[in-house]
Amino acid sequence: MEFKIIKNDLDEYSFHNKLKVNLKTGLLFISSLEMQIAYKLILGSDKYLEDAKHIYELFKKDLNSNELKRLVNILNVEVNFEKIK
């Protein structure tokens, strides 16, 4: 689990586009799936690319493809995105 302080526009984006997960013990907020994929593509190791691919394949029909493409372009990770598609 990572905790971050808002330091830039992407952190701000993640904060304002978070997902709410209902747990038995309370609420957990996570970044959007599109942001999780794009962030893992930045990290770029085989493990992170596999994680990104797994999220992409698992939630493909639920993802906002335009938003994912926008984040991929902003983060300049088009090459890694092509690897997981």
C-alpha positions in Angstrom: 0.0 0.0 0.0 1.3 3.5 -0.9 0.3 6.8 0.7 1.2 9.9 -1.2 1.0 13.6 -0.6 -0.3 15.7 -3.5 2.8 17.2 -5.2 1.8 17.7 -8.8 -1.0 17.6 -11.3 -1.1 13.8 -11.6 -1.4 13.4 -7.8 -4.2 16.0 -7.9 -5.9 14.0 -10.7 -5.6 10.8 -8.8 -7.1 12.4 -5.7 -10.1 13.8 -7.6 -10.7 10.6 -9.7 -10.4 8.0 -6.9 -12.6 4.9 -6.6 -14.5 4.1 -3.5 -14.2 0.4 -2.4 -16.6 -0.8 0.3 -15.1 -3.2 2.7 -16.7 -4.9 5.7 -14.6 -2.7 8.0 -15.1 0.6 6.2 -14.2 2.5 3.0 -11.0 2.4 1.1 -10.2 4.9 -1.7 -7.9 3.8 -4.6 -6.8 5.5 -7.7 -8.7 5.0 -10.9 -7.9 1.8 -12.8 -6.8 3.9 -15.8 -4.3 5.7 -13.6 -3.1 2.4 -12.0 -2.4 1.0 -15.4 -0.6 4.1 -16.6 1.4 4.4 -13.4 2.6 0.8 -13.7 3.6 1.4 -17.3 5.9 4.2 -16.0 7.6 1.9 -13.6 8.2 -0.4 -16.6 9.7 -3.6 -15.0 8.4 -7.0 -16.2 6.4 -7.3 -12.9 4.7 -3.9 -13.3 4.0 -4.5 -17.0 2.4 -7.9 -16.0 0.3 -6.1 -13.3 -0.8 -3.4 -15.8 -1.7 -6.1 -18.3 -3.7 -8.0 -15.7 -5.7 -5.0 -14.7 -6.2 -4.0 -18.4 -7.4 -7.5 -19.3 -9.6 -8.0 -16.2 -11.4 -4.6 -16.5 -11.1 -4.0 -20.2 -14.8 -3.6 -20.8 -15.2 -1.2 -17.8 -12.2 1.1 -18.6 -12.6 4.5 -20.0 -10.4 3.9 -23.0 -10.3 7.6 -24.0 -9.1 8.5 -20.5 -6.6 5.6 -20.5 -5.1 6.8 -23.8 -5.0 10.4 -22.5 -3.0 9.3 -19.4 -0.7 7.0 -21.5 0.0 10.0 -23.8 0.6 12.5 -20.9 2.9 10.1 -19.2 4.7 9.2 -22.4 4.3 5.4 -22.0 2.9 4.5 -25.3 5.6 1.9 -26.0 4.8 0.0 -22.8 1.1 0.3 -23.4 1.5 -1.4 -26.8 3.3 -4.2 -25.0 0.3 -5.0 -22.8 -2.5 -4.7 -25.3 
